[in-house]
């Protein structure tokens, strides 16, 4: 490993890229998208057909509660093994990949694919790790994902880390030098995914990245910038895929119990592939994540919300305004004098109790149009939330701790990371 990365939580990896296949059919969107839209995954299935694809190496979240989930997991693991045996991958040892993603809205998002050290990641709310969750981690979501990953020989990443780099010192300088690097891929993504291209960094460029990250992590400078103790450096915040990374962490912790401490560093499971993105990338927009309840009487939900907060009333006013839509109407509830900083905190506290008591189903939806469409069906109600300013992210996490879960999304569902690269996670 390049010595410059030894003390950093992000570093080069032995990256696997598919070969001898059509990349446009190989690459599919993150498994936690379109969970209430099975027609999306059906279109992907029809598009891919019998071609080699990452679709065969993942399990969409909409399938985790299905009747055949155990069989599906075995099929995924068997396909991974078969793809390895068939030589489906080309290995890029000790590599970082510079990525340019032209989104559906034509904005350009830049990133670097590498791996993170899970010893330096923690999703607990009071964590002081270099890599932290930005939102509350739902522990019940981890075991089903562990079941998918625990025996898998490969990982395919959809996690995206955020660096707070207003000076654009880490990723952006690579753009001017990409002509010097080996181009690895350049193709259109399916289903409004846009276009993606990637280049393998040379040693000099990797040294440049390491030096810039080291400067960002300098405790004295970080303390001065954020007004926190030097022991509270937050180098990377999770943008997307926190539950995916939390699952990787859990699988690693399990493996640690089986081998002596001196062998922990050599465990492939100690690391996880991800893409690093600058919070200040011009393409990066924080989109709200809306809530939809299924199997409810909408007006009953609204009345329960009014009763949950003293002084709450119908209509918009001073306080947190919670807007809702359902088949026969729409409106808003204002909760005055809220305890939470953000509207999502006020709403989520109510929804957690309501869903537990009534045993109805809740889903977290990207896109107001999709949420309204779902709410137009009988026995459904959607709550539409405002967007959070991305400049609030690092200061809020540093001073207040993690945000309520599903507070924000980095772009629309079709902007999410598509599976492409892979990495061995078992010796």
C-alpha positions as CSV (number, residue, x, y, z in Angstrom):
1,X,0.0,0.0,0.0
2,X,1.2,3.5,-0.8
3,X,2.6,4.7,2.6
4,X,0.8,8.0,2.3
5,X,-2.5,6.2,2.9
6,X,-1.4,4.2,6.0
7,X,-3.1,6.6,8.5
8,X,-6.1,7.4,6.3
9,X,-9.5,5.6,6.4
10,X,-9.8,5.8,2.6
11,X,-7.3,4.0,0.4
12,X,-6.6,2.1,-2.8
13,X,-8.2,-1.4,-3.3
14,X,-7.9,-4.4,-5.5
15,X,-10.8,-3.5,-7.7
16,X,-12.6,-6.0,-10.0
17,X,-14.2,-4.7,-13.2
18,X,-16.4,-6.9,-15.4
19,X,-15.0,-7.8,-18.8
20,X,-16.3,-9.3,-22.0
21,X,-19.8,-8.0,-21.4
22,X,-22.1,-5.1,-22.2
23,X,-21.6,-2.5,-19.5
24,X,-24.9,-0.9,-20.1
25,X,-26.6,-4.2,-19.1
26,X,-24.1,-5.0,-16.3
27,X,-24.6,-1.8,-14.3
28,X,-27.9,-1.5,-12.3
29,X,-29.0,1.0,-9.7
30,X,-28.6,0.6,-5.9
31,X,-30.7,-2.2,-4.4
32,X,-32.4,0.2,-1.9
33,X,-34.2,2.2,-4.7
34,X,-37.7,1.8,-6.1
35,X,-38.8,-0.4,-3.2
36,X,-42.5,0.4,-3.8
37,X,-42.2,0.3,-7.6
38,X,-41.7,-3.4,-8.7
39,X,-42.4,-2.4,-12.2
40,X,-39.0,-0.6,-12.3
41,X,-37.2,-3.8,-11.4
42,X,-39.3,-5.7,-13.9
43,X,-38.1,-3.4,-16.6
44,X,-34.5,-3.9,-15.6
45,X,-35.0,-7.6,-15.6
46,X,-36.4,-7.5,-19.2
47,X,-33.6,-5.2,-20.3
48,X,-30.8,-7.4,-18.9
49,X,-32.3,-10.7,-20.1
50,X,-29.7,-13.4,-20.0
51,X,-26.7,-11.1,-20.2
52,X,-24.1,-11.0,-17.5
53,X,-25.2,-8.4,-15.0
54,X,-24.7,-7.0,-11.5
55,X,-28.5,-7.6,-11.3
56,X,-27.6,-11.3,-10.6
57,X,-25.2,-10.3,-7.8
58,X,-27.5,-8.2,-5.7
59,X,-30.9,-8.6,-4.1
60,X,-33.3,-5.6,-4.4
61,X,-34.7,-4.6,-1.1
62,X,-38.1,-5.2,-2.3
63,X,-37.2,-8.9,-2.3
64,X,-35.9,-9.0,1.2
65,X,-39.3,-9.8,2.6
66,X,-40.3,-12.2,-0.2
67,X,-41.2,-15.8,0.2
68,X,-38.1,-17.0,-1.6
69,X,-35.5,-14.8,-0.1
70,X,-33.3,-17.6,1.2
71,X,-33.2,-19.2,-2.2
72,X,-32.6,-15.8,-3.8
73,X,-29.5,-15.3,-1.6
74,X,-28.1,-18.7,-2.5
75,X,-28.6,-17.9,-6.1
76,X,-26.7,-14.6,-5.7
77,X,-23.8,-16.2,-4.0
78,X,-23.6,-19.1,-6.5
79,X,-23.6,-16.6,-9.4
80,X,-20.8,-14.6,-7.8
81,X,-18.8,-17.8,-7.5
82,X,-19.6,-18.8,-11.1
83,X,-18.6,-15.3,-12.5
84,X,-15.3,-15.6,-10.6
85,X,-14.7,-19.1,-12.0
86,X,-15.5,-18.0,-15.5
87,X,-13.0,-15.1,-15.4
88,X,-15.8,-12.6,-15.7
89,X,-13.6,-9.9,-13.9
90,X,-10.4,-8.1,-14.6
91,X,-8.5,-7.2,-11.4
92,X,-6.9,-3.8,-10.9
93,X,-4.5,-4.2,-7.9
94,X,-4.0,-1.3,-5.5
95,X,-6.1,1.1,-7.5
96,X,-8.3,4.2,-7.2
97,X,-10.7,5.1,-9.9
98,X,-11.6,8.6,-10.8
99,X,-15.3,8.7,-11.9
100,X,-17.3,11.3,-13.8
101,X,-21.1,10.7,-13.8
102,X,-23.2,12.9,-16.1
103,X,-26.6,12.8,-14.4
104,X,-29.9,12.8,-16.2
105,X,-30.2,16.6,-15.5
106,X,-26.8,16.9,-17.4
107,X,-24.9,18.0,-14.3
108,X,-21.5,16.4,-13.8
109,X,-20.7,14.6,-10.5
110,X,-17.1,13.6,-9.7
111,X,-15.9,10.9,-7.4
112,X,-13.1,8.5,-6.5
113,X,-13.8,4.8,-6.0
114,X,-11.6,3.2,-3.3
115,X,-12.1,1.3,0.0
116,X,-12.6,2.4,3.6
117,X,-11.2,0.9,6.7
118,X,-14.2,-0.3,8.8
119,X,-12.2,0.1,12.0
120,X,-12.5,3.8,11.4
121,X,-16.2,3.8,10.8
122,X,-19.0,3.8,13.4
123,X,-22.7,4.4,13.0
124,X,-23.5,4.9,16.7
125,X,-25.1,8.3,17.4
126,X,-22.3,9.5,19.8
127,X,-19.4,8.3,17.6
128,X,-16.2,10.3,17.3
129,X,-14.9,8.1,14.4
130,X,-13.3,9.5,11.3
131,X,-16.2,8.1,9.3
132,X,-19.7,8.5,10.7
133,X,-23.4,8.0,9.8
134,X,-25.3,11.2,9.2
135,X,-28.7,9.7,9.9
136,X,-30.1,7.3,12.5
137,X,-29.3,3.7,11.6
138,X,-32.3,1.3,11.8
139,X,-30.8,-1.7,13.5
140,X,-33.6,-4.0,12.3
141,X,-32.5,-3.3,8.7
142,X,-29.1,-4.8,9.2
143,X,-29.8,-8.6,9.8
144,X,-31.5,-9.2,6.4
145,X,-28.5,-7.5,4.7
146,X,-26.1,-9.5,6.8
147,X,-27.8,-12.7,5.5
148,X,-27.1,-11.5,1.9
149,X,-23.4,-10.6,2.6
150,X,-22.1,-13.0,5.2
151,X,-21.3,-15.9,2.7
152,X,-20.8,-13.7,-0.4
153,X,-17.4,-13.9,-2.0
154,X,-17.8,-10.4,-3.5
155,X,-19.1,-7.0,-2.6
156,X,-20.5,-4.5,-5.1
157,X,-20.7,-1.0,-3.6
158,X,-23.4,1.6,-3.7
159,X,-22.2,3.6,-0.6
160,X,-21.1,7.2,-1.2
161,X,-19.0,9.1,1.3
162,X,-18.9,12.8,1.6
163,X,-15.9,15.0,2.2
164,X,-16.3,18.6,3.3
165,X,-13.8,20.1,0.9
166,X,-14.8,23.6,0.0
167,X,-11.4,24.3,-1.5
168,X,-11.9,21.3,-3.9
169,X,-8.4,19.9,-3.2
170,X,-9.0,16.2,-3.3
171,X,-11.2,15.2,-6.3
172,X,-11.5,18.1,-8.6
173,X,-7.8,18.5,-9.6
174,X,-8.0,15.0,-11.1
175,X,-10.3,16.3,-13.9
176,X,-7.5,18.2,-15.6
177,X,-5.2,15.2,-15.6
178,X,-7.6,12.5,-16.6
179,X,-6.1,12.4,-20.1
180,X,-2.9,11.0,-18.5
181,X,-4.8,8.1,-16.9
182,X,-5.9,4.7,-18.3
183,X,-9.6,5.0,-19.2
184,X,-11.5,2.0,-17.9
185,X,-15.1,2.6,-19.0
186,X,-17.3,5.1,-20.7
187,X,-21.0,4.2,-21.3
188,X,-24.6,5.1,-20.9
189,X,-26.5,3.8,-17.8
190,X,-30.0,2.4,-18.1
191,X,-33.3,4.0,-16.8
192,X,-32.3,7.7,-16.8
193,X,-29.1,6.9,-15.0
194,X,-27.1,9.2,-17.3
195,X,-23.6,8.5,-18.4
196,X,-20.5,7.3,-16.6
197,X,-16.8,7.2,-17.3
198,X,-13.9,6.1,-15.1
199,X,-10.1,6.4,-15.2
200,X,-7.5,4.5,-13.1
201,X,-5.2,6.9,-11.2
202,X,-1.5,6.6,-11.5
203,X,0.8,6.6,-8.5
204,X,1.5,10.3,-8.6
205,X,-2.2,11.1,-8.6
206,X,-2.8,8.7,-5.7
207,X,-0.1,10.4,-3.7
208,X,-1.8,13.8,-4.5
209,X,-5.1,12.4,-3.2
210,X,-3.5,11.1,0.0
211,X,-1.8,14.4,0.7
212,X,-5.0,16.4,0.2
213,X,-7.0,14.0,2.5
214,X,-4.3,14.2,5.1
215,X,-4.6,18.0,5.1
216,X,-8.4,17.8,5.5
217,X,-7.9,15.5,8.5
218,X,-5.4,17.7,10.3
219,X,-6.9,18.0,13.8
220,X,-5.7,21.6,14.5
221,X,-7.2,22.9,11.2
222,X,-10.4,21.0,11.7
223,X,-10.8,22.3,15.2
224,X,-10.3,25.9,14.1
225,X,-12.8,25.4,11.2
226,X,-15.6,23.8,13.1
227,X,-15.1,25.0,16.7
228,X,-14.8,21.4,18.1
229,X,-12.2,19.5,20.0
230,X,-9.3,18.1,18.1
231,X,-10.4,14.6,19.0
232,X,-13.7,15.1,17.1
233,X,-12.4,15.1,13.5
234,X,-15.1,14.1,11.1
235,X,-13.3,13.4,7.8
236,X,-16.1,11.6,6.0
237,X,-19.9,11.6,6.5
238,X,-22.1,9.0,4.9
239,X,-24.1,10.3,2.0
240,X,-25.8,7.2,0.7
241,X,-25.6,3.6,1.6
242,X,-25.2,3.8,5.4
243,X,-27.1,0.6,6.0
244,X,-24.9,-1.1,3.4
245,X,-21.8,0.0,5.2
246,X,-23.2,-0.8,8.6
247,X,-23.8,-4.3,7.3
248,X,-20.2,-4.6,6.1
249,X,-19.1,-3.5,9.6
250,X,-21.3,-6.1,11.3
251,X,-19.9,-8.9,9.1
252,X,-16.4,-7.7,9.8
253,X,-17.0,-7.7,13.6
254,X,-18.2,-11.2,13.3
255,X,-15.1,-12.3,11.5
256,X,-12.9,-10.6,14.1
257,X,-14.2,-13.0,16.8
258,X,-12.9,-15.9,14.8
259,X,-9.3,-14.9,14.4
260,X,-6.5,-13.4,16.6
261,X,-6.2,-9.7,16.8
262,X,-2.9,-9.7,14.8
263,X,-4.8,-11.1,11.8
264,X,-7.5,-8.5,11.7
265,X,-5.6,-6.2,9.4
266,X,-5.4,-9.0,6.8
267,X,-9.1,-9.8,6.7
268,X,-10.6,-8.7,3.4
269,X,-13.8,-8.0,5.3
270,X,-12.1,-5.2,7.2
271,X,-12.5,-2.9,4.2
272,X,-15.5,-1.9,2.0
273,X,-15.6,-0.4,-1.4
274,X,-17.3,3.0,-1.8
275,X,-17.2,6.2,-3.8
276,X,-15.9,9.4,-2.3
277,X,-17.7,12.6,-3.4
278,X,-17.1,16.2,-2.4
279,X,-20.1,17.8,-0.5
280,X,-19.3,20.9,-2.5
281,X,-19.6,19.3,-5.9
282,X,-21.8,21.6,-8.0
283,X,-24.0,18.7,-9.1
284,X,-24.8,17.5,-5.6
285,X,-28.2,18.5,-4.4
286,X,-29.9,17.3,-1.2
287,X,-33.4,16.0,-2.0
288,X,-36.0,15.4,0.7
289,X,-37.1,11.8,1.3
290,X,-40.9,11.7,1.6
291,X,-43.0,9.3,3.8
292,X,-45.9,7.2,2.5
293,X,-48.1,5.1,4.8
294,X,-50.0,2.1,3.4
295,X,-53.1,0.4,4.9
296,X,-54.4,3.4,6.8
297,X,-57.4,5.7,6.9
298,X,-55.8,9.1,5.9
299,X,-58.0,11.4,8.0
300,X,-57.4,9.2,11.0
301,X,-53.7,9.6,10.5
302,X,-54.1,13.4,10.3
303,X,-56.2,13.5,13.5
304,X,-53.6,11.4,15.3
305,X,-50.9,13.8,14.2
306,X,-52.9,16.8,15.5
307,X,-53.3,15.0,18.8
308,X,-49.6,14.2,19.0
309,X,-48.4,17.8,19.5
310,X,-49.8,20.3,21.9
311,X,-51.3,23.2,20.0
312,X,-51.0,21.6,16.6
313,X,-53.6,22.8,14.1
314,X,-54.6,22.4,10.4
315,X,-53.1,24.9,8.0
316,X,-49.7,26.5,7.6
317,X,-48.2,28.8,10.3
318,X,-45.3,29.3,12.7
319,X,-43.5,26.1,13.6
320,X,-43.0,22.9,11.6
321,X,-45.4,22.6,8.7
322,X,-46.1,19.0,7.8
323,X,-47.8,18.8,4.4
324,X,-49.8,15.7,3.4
325,X,-51.6,14.3,0.3
326,X,-54.1,11.4,-0.1
327,X,-56.7,10.3,-2.6
328,X,-59.5,12.7,-1.7
329,X,-57.6,15.7,-0.5
330,X,-54.5,17.4,0.8
331,X,-53.5,19.9,3.5
332,X,-51.0,20.7,6.2
333,X,-50.6,20.4,10.0
334,X,-48.5,22.9,11.8
335,X,-46.7,21.8,15.0
336,X,-45.8,25.0,17.0
337,X,-42.7,25.2,19.2
338,X,-41.0,22.0,17.9
339,X,-38.3,20.2,19.8
340,X,-36.5,19.1,16.7
341,X,-34.4,21.2,14.4
342,X,-35.9,19.9,11.2
343,X,-39.4,19.1,10.1
344,X,-38.4,15.5,9.4
345,X,-37.6,15.0,13.1
346,X,-41.0,16.2,14.2
347,X,-42.8,14.0,11.7
348,X,-40.7,10.9,12.2
349,X,-41.2,10.8,15.9
350,X,-45.0,10.7,15.3
351,X,-44.7,8.2,12.5
352,X,-42.5,5.8,14.5
353,X,-45.2,5.6,17.3
354,X,-48.1,5.4,14.9
355,X,-46.7,2.6,12.7
356,X,-45.7,0.6,15.7
357,X,-49.2,1.0,17.3
358,X,-51.2,0.4,14.1
359,X,-48.9,-2.0,12.4
360,X,-49.3,-0.3,9.1
361,X,-46.5,-0.1,6.5
362,X,-44.3,2.9,5.8
363,X,-42.0,3.5,2.9
364,X,-39.4,6.2,2.2
365,X,-39.9,7.7,-1.3
366,X,-37.6,9.7,-3.5
367,X,-39.5,12.2,-5.6
368,X,-42.6,14.2,-4.7
369,X,-44.4,13.0,-7.9
370,X,-43.9,9.3,-7.0
371,X,-45.1,10.0,-3.4
372,X,-48.2,11.7,-4.6
373,X,-48.9,8.9,-7.1
374,X,-48.7,6.3,-4.4
375,X,-50.9,8.4,-2.1
376,X,-53.6,8.5,-4.8
377,X,-54.3,4.8,-4.1
378,X,-56.9,3.8,-1.5
379,X,-55.8,3.6,2.2
380,X,-52.6,5.6,1.7
381,X,-51.3,9.0,2.7
382,X,-48.1,10.8,1.8
383,X,-46.2,13.4,3.8
384,X,-44.0,15.6,1.7
385,X,-40.9,17.2,3.3
386,X,-38.7,20.2,2.5
387,X,-35.1,19.8,1.4
388,X,-32.2,20.2,3.8
389,X,-29.3,22.6,2.9
390,X,-26.2,20.5,2.3
391,X,-24.0,23.2,4.1
392,X,-25.8,22.2,7.3
393,X,-24.7,18.6,7.2
394,X,-21.2,18.5,8.8
395,X,-21.9,21.2,11.5
396,X,-25.2,19.5,12.5
397,X,-23.6,16.1,12.8
398,X,-20.6,17.5,14.7
399,X,-22.7,19.5,17.2
400,X,-26.0,17.7,17.4
401,X,-25.2,14.2,16.4
402,X,-27.0,12.1,13.7
403,X,-30.0,13.4,11.9
404,X,-33.3,11.5,11.9
405,X,-33.2,8.6,9.5
406,X,-34.0,9.2,5.9
407,X,-33.6,13.0,6.3
408,X,-32.1,13.6,2.9
409,X,-31.1,12.0,-0.4
410,X,-28.4,13.0,-2.7
411,X,-30.4,13.5,-5.8
412,X,-33.3,11.5,-7.3
413,X,-33.5,7.7,-7.3
414,X,-32.1,7.5,-10.8
415,X,-29.1,9.6,-9.7
416,X,-28.0,7.0,-7.1
417,X,-24.9,5.0,-7.5
418,X,-25.0,2.2,-10.0
419,X,-23.2,-1.1,-9.3
420,X,-20.2,-1.5,-11.5
421,X,-17.0,-2.3,-9.6
422,X,-16.6,-5.3,-7.2
423,X,-14.1,-6.6,-4.7
424,X,-13.3,-9.9,-3.0
425,X,-14.4,-9.9,0.6
426,X,-13.4,-13.5,1.5
427,X,-9.9,-15.0,1.3
